Amino acid sequence: MAESALPVQLSVIGAYLVVALVVGTAAYRLTGRDAEDYYLAGRSIGTVVLLFTTFATLLSAFTFFGGPNLAYAAGPEWILVMGVMDGLLFAVLWYVIGYRQWLIGRAEGYVTLGEMLGDRFGSNRLRALVAGVSLFWLFPYVMLQQMGAGEAIVGLTDGTVPYWAGAALITLFMIGYVVLAGLRGVAWTDTIQGVFMLGIVWVAVGWVLSSAGGLPEVSASLATNRPEFLSLGGGVYSPQWMIAQAVTIAFGVTMFPQINQRFFVAKDARVLKRSFTLWPALVLLLFVPAFLLGTWAAGLGVSVPEGANVIPVLLNAYTPAWFAALVVAGAMAAMMSSSDSMLLSGSSYLTRDLYRPFVNPAADDEREAWLARIGVAVFATGTFVASLFRPGTLVQVGDTAFGGYAQLALPVLVALYWPKTTRRGMLAGIGGSQLYYLAHVFVPATTVGGVTVFGSTYLTWDFALYGMVLSLALTIGVSLATAPDVGERTERFSVGTGAD
């Protein structure tokens, strides 16, 4: 990279972040001081903003850098997992779980998933368990964004700017932004960033194709250098692996605090229905070009330095420095859209589900909002420190968090629709599956009597799927075997689904 390109690259990234801060400042002036307005924007979000704030919140390092990296290393079938299977499956779950949550949240005024479940089952323990699990798995996913930003800066500047500087930049930005803006600002910038990222990635595709000689030339290079990429399957892309990835990611996304909380914010049912109907098309419009860029980079023989991501390296090779910087700025902004949403939702879980019930039940909304801001700074600083150790690839870190959240999904689904679900059934379903999953993540695989224990797969299927089955069996089985406890409120979830 020419030394003169570095100021241009850093100026483009800096200018983009300044624009986002201006939007956040404007939102701060309009955000009320009550918790519902800070966390949920007064439940007033319309279709375009809801669709794009959800979209941009999921435009994380896992999607924009981890996915192309996997396509670069293993082939383009990742498009099928994220673009087709996850796009469709998450849209279905948005309706089945999200619409039901919206109806209940609107009727009862809930802000978090833990608050909703804790009230329905009359249990602060359940409320704390849901919040604790959510915050635990949020930690690696916030860290993933910081890792992605650090690697993006390394790839863009050919290592001139170190990894830690990119991770530090996104950390400082997201702390300042979340403290300032609340959900209203997050949603506004998400919309701007989502539209920008969708457009810029297609411009990047056209520019790379033009610089590389056109689609026939790129396809010929792929056929010569990586012919295995032109056939379906092979390598890591077994049917079992692809199905497991699609299921755990889609169900896990549904339980992500920053996504799940968006199920409460739509101003009416029509907004929700339009949003999940348009979702699959929007997902394909981003994932197809992003993952194709990773695939083409392999065919074009682009060499990616250790610790860097393929997209910035590819763009440095085939587009001007300012454009590569613009794409990376947009990608980093997308990661910040994920991070600020995660931190905002995580702070609501901390204050409403842990601080208020167990420390200070009489806390007012203003005190709670300031405690949330302090929690954001502490949490983000902790994830930044952890990100410096780089515990695995972006896909590995993200996949672990998805699987942890996926263990929550089926007990929540049962609770939303089955009135006979009991408090002890929920505690068993969530607690049992989390213990099973944690053991498989942290205990080394061992062989006992010729049988692998704590392995990554059983009968070729990912252990996370077995955890989901266990969560369902425990929730239903224990609920059938136990009577409702005093304080359980079945009527809280009795709202009909015919609202408009």
N, C-alpha and C positions, 0 to 999 in steps of 0.2 A: 504493500500500500504506500502510495506517495505520502510523504510527511505533510504536504500541503492539504491533503484531503481530511486530515484529522480535525482541524478547526471547523470545517464545513459540516462534518458528521455530527460533532458535538453540538454545534449551533442549531442544527435542525432538530435534534432530540430535545435540546433545552427549550427551544421555541414551542415545540409541541406541548411540553409539560406546562409551560407558562399559560398557554391557552386553556388547558384543563383546570388550572388553578383559578383562572378568571371566572370560569363557569361555576366552580365550587363556591367562590366568594358571592356570586349572585344568588346561588341557591341558599347560602347561609342567611342572607337577608330575608328570605321568604319562609325559612323553616321555623316552625313554632318551637317553644321550649318544652312542650310535653313529649313524653316518650313515644307515643303513637305517631306523631308527626316526624320525629327524628328517625325512628326505625322503619316506618311504613309509609311515609309521605302522606299521612292522613287517609290512606286507602283510596287514593284518587287517581291512580295511574291508568292511562288510556292504552289502546291497542298498540300503537307504534312504539311508545316508550316501553311498555311491558315486554313486547316481543324483543326489542333490541337491548334492553337492560338484561334480560335473561340470556340473550345471545352473547353479548359482550362479557357478561360474567363468566360464561363458559369458555370464552376465548382465552384460555390460560396458556401457560408455558407448555402444559401437557398437549394441548391441541396444536398450537402454532409452531412449536419447536420440537417437542417430543414426537409428534406424529410424522412430520417430514423426516426426522432423523431415523425413525423406524422404517419408513418407506425407502430411504436411502440405503439402509443396511439390509433390509429383508424383502423389499418389493412393495407394490402399490395396493395390495389387498387390504391394507389398513383402511382404505376408503370404504370398503364394504362394512367393516366393523363400526366405524364412527359415522360415516355418511349415511348409509342405508339402514343398517340394523338399529343403531342407536338413535338416529334421527326419528325413525318410526316408533321404536319402542318407548322412547322418552315422551313422545307426543301422546301416546296411549296412557302412560302413567300420569302425565300432566292432567289428563281428563279424569282418570279413575281416582287418583289420590288428590291432585291439586284442586279440582273443582269441588270435591267434597270438603276439603279443608277450607276453601274459600267460603262456602256456605256456612260452615260451623263458626269460622272466625268472624264473619260478618255478624252473625247472630249473638255471639258471646263476647266479642271484643278481644280475642286472643292475639298476642304478638309473636309468640314463639311456639314451636312444636311441643317443647317440654311443658309450657304453661297449659296448653290444650290438653295434653294427656294427663298431666298431674291433676287438673281440675276434674276431668271426666272420671278418673279412678280414685279421687280423693286421697292422693298420695304425693307428699313432698319427696319421698324417696324415689319414686318413679320419675318425677320431674327432674331431680338431681341426676339420676342415672342417664336420662336422655341428654341432658345438658353436658354432663361429664364425658360421655361417649362422643358427642358432637365436637366438643372442644379438643378432645384428644386427637381425633383424626383430622381436625382442622389444622393442627400444628404442622404436619408434614406437607399439607397442600399449600399453605401459605409459604412455607420454606421452598416449595417447588417453584413458585413465582420468582423468588429471589435468586434461586439457582439459574433459572431461565434467563433472567435479566443479566446476570453476571456473564453467562456463556454467550449471550447475544453481543455484549460489548466486546468480549474477547474476539469473536468471529468478525465483527464489523471492523475493528481497528487492528486486526492481525496481531493481537496481543499487546499493542502499545498501551492500552488502558487495561489494568488488571481485572481479574474476575471479581475481587472483593469490592471494587469501586462501583461496578454495575449493580451488584447486590445491595450495596449501601445506598445507592441513588434511589432505587425503587422503594427501599425501606423508609427513607426519610420522606419521600413524596407521599407514600400511602398513609403514613402516620399523620402528616399535616393535613392531607385531604379529608380523611375520615373524621378527624377531630373537627374540622371546619364545616363540612358540607352536609352530613347526614344522608339519608336515602334519596332525598329529592335531588341533591347535587350529584350523587352517584348515578342515579337513573338518567339524568340529563347528559352527563359526560359519557355514560355507557352508550346512549343512543348515537351521539356524535362519533364516538370511537368505532361502534359497530358498523355504521354506514361507511365511514372512512376505510376501515380495514377490509370490508367486503369489496369496495371499489379498487383499493390499491393492490390487493393480491391478484386481481384479474389483470391490472395494468402490468404487474410484475411478470405474469405468465406471458403476456404478449411481447414484452420487452425481451425476455430471455429467449423466446422462440425466434424473434426477429434477429437478435444478435448471434444466435447459434445456427442460423441458416434455415429456419423454418421447421415445421412439424415433421416433414419427411426426413430431414437430416437428423433431427433429434431421435426419431424412432429408429433410424438406421444405426445410430450410435448405441442406442439401448440394446438393439438386437445383437450388435457385435460385442459390446463390453459386458452386458448382463443379460444374456438370452433367457435365463431362467425367470426374469421378471415379466416376460411376455406370456407365461402360462399360469393358470390359476392354481393356487395352493403351493405346497412345498415349503421346506424350512419350518419356521415357527408357525406357519399358517395352516395348522391342521383344523378340521371342522370343530373339534372339541375346544381348541384354544380360542378360535374366533367366536364361537357361541358363548363361551364363558366370559370372554372380554366384553361382548355386547351386553350380556345380561348384568354382570356386576357393575359395569359403567353406568348403564341406564338406571338401574335401581339405586346405585350409589348416588348418582347425581340428584335423584328425587329427594334424597335425605340430606344433601349438602345444606348447611344452615342458610347460605346465601341464596340458594335456589328455592328451598322449601319455604323460606319466609316470603318469597315473591308470590306464593300461592295465596297470601292474605291481602295483596295490595291492589288488585284490580278494582276499578270503580263500579263495575257491574258484570253480570254473567256473560254478556255479549263480548266484552273485552277478552275474557278468558277463552271463550270458544274460538274467536278469530285467531288468537295467539297460538293455541296448540294446533289449529288446523294449518296455519302457515309455517309452523316450525320445521317440518321435514324438508321443505323446499329451501328455506333459508340455510339450513345446515349443509345441504349438498352444495349450495352456491359458494360456501367457504371451503369446506373440507376437500372437495375435488381439486381445485387449483393448488391449494397448499400442499397436499400430499403428492400431486403430480410433480411439483417443483423438486421435492425430495427425490422422487424416482428418476427424473431427468438428470439431476446432478450426478447420480450414480452412472447413468449411461454416458454422460459427457466427460466422465473421468475426473470430476472435481474432487480434489483432495481436501478433506476436512481435518484441520489440526486437532489434536487431543484437547478436550475441554472447550471446544467450540461447537456451534450448531450449523447445520448445513445451509439453511436459508441465507443468513448474512454472507457466508462464504461464496455461495452461488451468485448472489446479487453483486458482490464485489467483483466477480469475474466477468459478468455479462452486462452490467448496467453502470451508469455513472455513480460516483461516490455519494452525491447528494440524494439520488433516488434510493440507493441501498440504505442510507441513513434514514430516509423518510419511512421506508417500510419497517425498519427495525424500531423506529420511534413509535410507529403505529402498533407494532407487535408488543413493545414494552408498555404502551398505554393500555393495550388489551389485557396484558398481565396485571397491570395496576387496577383495571376495572374488576378483575377477579379478586385481587388482593383487598381492595378497599371494601368490596361487598362482603368478603369473608370476615374481615375485621369488624365491620359494622354489625353483621349478624352475630358473630362470636361475642361481641360486647353485650348484645341484648340477652344472649343466653347466660352470660356471666352475671349480669345485674338482675335480671328478672327471675331467673331460675335458681340461682345460688345465693346471691347477696340478699335479695329481698325476702325470700322465705326463711333463710337460716341465720342471717346476720341482723338485718334491720327491716322488719316488716312495715315499719311506719315511714320508710324513706319516701320523700316526695319525688316527683318526676325530675325536677331540676337537679337535685342531688344525684339521682340515679344517672342522669345524662352525663354529668361530670365524671362520675366514677367510671362510666363506660369509656370515656375518652382516655382516662389514665390506663385502663385495662388494655386499650388498643396499643398504646405506646409500649407497655411492658411486653405484651404478647408478640408484637412485631419485632422488638429487639431480641427476644429469645429465639425466634425463628431465624433471624439474621445470623446470630452466632452459630446456630446449628447448620445453616446453609454453607458456612465456610468450610465445614468438614465434608461436604458433598457426598452424602451417604447413598450412592447408587445413581443410576441414570434418571432422567426426567420421567421416562415411562415407568420405571420400576417404582419410584417414589409415588407417582400419581396412582399407579395401579394398586398399591398397598392401601392408600387412602380410600379409593373407590370401594374396594372390597370391605373395608371396615364399615363404611356407611351403608353398604348394601345389606349388612346383617340387620339393620334397623327396619328395613322397608316392609317386610312381610308382617311382622307384629303390628306395625302401624296400620297397614292395610286391613288386617283382621279387625283391629279395634274400631276403625272407621265404619265398618259395615256389619259386624256381628255383635249384637247387643249382649250376647252371653259371655263375651270376653271378660275375664276377671283381672283384678289387680295382680294377683299372684301369677296368673298366666302371662301377663305382660312382663313382670319382673323376671320370670323364668325364661321367656322367649328372648328378651333383649340381653339379659345377663349371661345366660348359658351360651348363646351364639357368640357373644363378644369374647368370653373366656376361651372358647374353642378357636376363634380366629386369632386372638392374641398369641395363644400357644403355638399356632402354626407360623406366625410371623417371627416370633422371637426364640423359639426352642429349635435347636438344630435337628435336622432329620436323623432318625436313628432306625436301626433294623433290629427287631425283636422276633426271634424264631422264624426268620426269613420274611417277616412282614415289615414293611416300612411304616414307621410311626412319625407323625408330624412331617410327612412329605408334602411336596408342592402339588402333587396330583394323586388321586386314587382311581384306579381303573381308567386312566387317561383323562379324567375330568378334574378341573381345578378345585382345590380344597375350599375355596370361597363359596362355591355352589352348594357343597355339602353343609356349610355353615348356615346358608339361607334355608335349606330344607330343615335343619335342626331348629332354627328359630321358629319356623312355622309349626313344626310338630310340638315343640314345647309350649308355645302360646296356646294352641288349640287343646292339646292334651291336658295341661294343667288347668286350663279354664273349665274343661269338662269335669275335672276331678274336684274342683273347689267351688264353693258358694261365694257370691259377691260379699265383700267386706262392708262394714258400716262406712258410710261416706262415699261409696261409689254412686255416680250420678249418670245412669244410662240415658236420661232425658237430654243431657247436654249434646249428644250426638244424634238426636232423633229428628233433626231438621231435614225436611224433604229435599229432593233433588230437582224439583220442578220450578225452582226460583228463576227469575229472569232479570 
